[in-house]
Amino acid sequence: MNIPLTAPFASIGATPLADATPSRLQGLIWPEPGLCTERDLYMRLHGPAGLSQTGREVQFAAGGMAGFDTYFNLFNLGKWLRHCGLVDLHLVLWGAGLFEVTVFLALPDRSWERLVTEVVTLTEDAPAQFDLSQAMAFGPQGIVFFELRALGPGRLTDAAWQTRQPPRRTPRLAVSITTFRREAAVRQSVDRFEDFIESSPLRNQIRLIVVDNGQSAGLVPGPYVSPVSNDNLGGSGGFARGLIEAEAAGATHCLFMDDDAAIHMQSLERTWQMLAHATDPHTAIAGAMTVAAHRWALWENGAIFDSRCQPRFNGTDLRHAGQVFAMEFATTGPAPRNLYGGWWFFAFPIDRLRHRPFPFFVRGDDVSFSLANGFDIVTLPGVVCFQDADFAEKETAQTLYLDLRSHLAHHLSLPQMDIGRLRTLRIALWFFARALVQCHYDTLATLNLALEDVLEGPGFFARNADMAQRRADIRALADAEIWTEAPPRRPKDRLWFNPHRRFDRALMKLTLNGHLLPFFALYGNRVTLEPRARGHLRPVWGAARITYLDPAQARACRLNHSKRLAWRQGWRMARNAGRFLWRYPRLKADWQRGYAELTTDTFWRKALRI
């Protein structure tokens, strides 16, 4: 059942904001329990200064200091100059008390500037305002932030970077979430969105569409939220449906987002403001993502695809001002070739689309979407999702099947991604070799299946958009790579080869990690690893038995060296590789033609039975 949007933009008067109203480009973001409470990502307090997390204010005694040179609350002036032609900027502070206010302009490779150093009295009814337009004269790159030093008792309740420069457009932003049987997570996301949007000055410009692929969420339509029941064609089909619904509601921009919506909701306002002021109508916003175990550590801030996915700024410590500044300076200039944004948070202009999502089901659809549509992708400080599990922990035979076929499809279907038959085939061989050295023989079978499916051409993806048959096939292949009850005692390790010694690693590489050595199963290493180490090659060099042990869930997965399985799948890969090389010119032509046909509104309406 398709439930139409209860509040299309046209019905709520989505009129341009008054020119006289200053635009709040960026307000303070505060730590939020249940999301992130790493205080150094938001503010740095020194002396007699304290944060009231529930009251969302900083309280001071004389001598207390607060600095906002932080990932969530610095202002990247360079990005607003480059993408929006900003000529007017003000800092506005709300609170009470006597303070020394200093506004810094951090510049790359040179001394910083103090734009403001003033003693001001904040009162409840009169915020302090500082004109920072002189900052534009210092060049195309710069980061602005402020510090407060209390000269007596006081508090800071809010701050904002504002401009009197009118927006170039008034985006009507449809936030599209796709969910599949994660009822509690999506319900929490909807509740957080509704709490936020009621008081947001942009409440008439932002709507939430929840595409329910599992038809189980049980959401009730509201003035700002519209559930849509949908056939399960994966994330690709869910977001394609969300895009169709956004257009029907009169949206100008769409934001694809994960169903757990693990973001600060103020990210929506920052995104809207950049889209409203951008000089290039192709501007899109990509959200960053943190590491699951450490919310101060970045997984990626945008990524590059070139034969594989390469996260940008992986491991950056967001608590460290120097690392954050370096990242912001590096992302202020022109975007690198083949930059893409993950669909955990990706906002784009609908009228600039050349292609809809490709029916990958999941994995790779976001890469393809960015590369095929030629957006000018921007990342913004503080626009970030908090990951619930790292990608390494999610790696399975099925996800690697999905990854390989999408990687090959990108290079076959998009002319600008053409790297030739040998380099394209090398992607499949690398996937295969990586699984081989880890004794992941079930994965080897699924990788062969992925290459065979790509050899069938894009028509296979059209016929199998729901992936039902392939998911069943992959489950049937599972033999060794399955989780079972953990043994009562931790398996004893045995190390004949040192994986950290260069000579031993070289020997293992030359022998395909023992697959070319006789009787290797008898003397190879036996190692026990944590689940998150799956995919890490260093600890498995020289291993003939690998046990992944998850004490938290009392489960284990044991993999054993097998020449028989390796050679069986190796010969199959060799045959598939030969077919790929022989058929490459025709295969590439089929993919480029088919990609254009399967990324249309017509295809998706038929596939989704709309």
C-alpha angles and dihedrals in degrees: 000000000000113000109200121227109278094208113031114189093249091061096056100051103255092196125161116273114257112272091228092058112094113235114238097221095178133000130189118286115209131203110273124204112236091024111049133330099173094134096197089064088064109028143348116229126196132180121350097356127115139184122233100204095187094043093043095225139110115232122204141194120196110299095020116137136199126188126193101195086125138126094253100040111032115102116229099214092178093064092050090049093048100042102028108025090235114196102163127054133165134180115217122193128194125196142075135276143048115300143169104229120201123184115195130199109206113204128190117256096355143070118294124243129230103221094180134018109167141143109233138173115226117207130185094248101035119055118199117246129198125193108223099174090118087072090076090071094067098075140269097304129059144125120218124202138153139226130201128206114189117226091188139347112326149130141222116219103171146349134193141187106224140178134199088207107114118239117255092227140004106238119212098209121201112195108209119199121184116203135180118192096322094121099161094046096049092043090055091048092051091049092051091048093049092049090051101043096051091069099030118111085223095058091118092052104048130064133175123226117189113198107202108204091173093049087219108097095095094207120172119224115248138177092276103022130065123185118207122195111220143177112257105256091145128249090317092058093041095053092042087056092047089053091052091050092047091055091048089054093052098253119163095196134030131206119203111207140170119260095244089057091203094182137109102260090226085074086077091058093047090049093048092050094051091049090048095052101034116123093208113066088207091068115133130180123226119195122221124232133218131217111267098231096043116036090192091061121083122227094188143335097203120324140230125229118210111142087322140024112272114191113216119231093002110182096018110157104231091196090064113084094201093055092045092049091049090052093048093049091048092051095047096077128067114318115255121252115276095016114164138178127227119240093239081089122358125145122188143162112265097209092059095058118124095171137027120218116298113239097253089136089221137346120048098024092104092049092050093045094055096044096046097049101049098224123176095239119207130185120207130204111256095017097115141132123224109228119225095203131012119249091243090060090051093053113120137149088268096051090049090050089053093045095051096049092048092047091054092044093054092057094042099045106039114066093208089056096054109131100163133259099285097050091044092051090048088067090063092044091052092052089049095048092047092054092043095058089051093052089241096152095159087056091051089059092050091048090055088049090052093053091047090052091051089050088058089063132229091309088076090061092050091051093045102038091136092051089214096135095042093049089053091047092052092048089053090054092056108111112133102010095074132112117245136171111300117249116255090247131038109260113254114249124228122196120191093148124047108223090196093058115090096220093052092048091049091052091050092048091051091050097041090251094310098317089118094045119091118245091359092154089067098057107017120116123278112213136177118209140177118255092250089062091069106118094027108118102191099074094046099055106118094013122138093173124035122185121190107202124194107188093179091064098027093237137124141190118208122196124189132198112258124177091186094059092041094054093044092056092036093060090046091052090048091055092047091048091053091051090049094052093046096047099037101112094048092040092053092050091049091050095048092049094043094046090059091050096047097048097062133107088239093058094049096046089054094044092048093043094235 
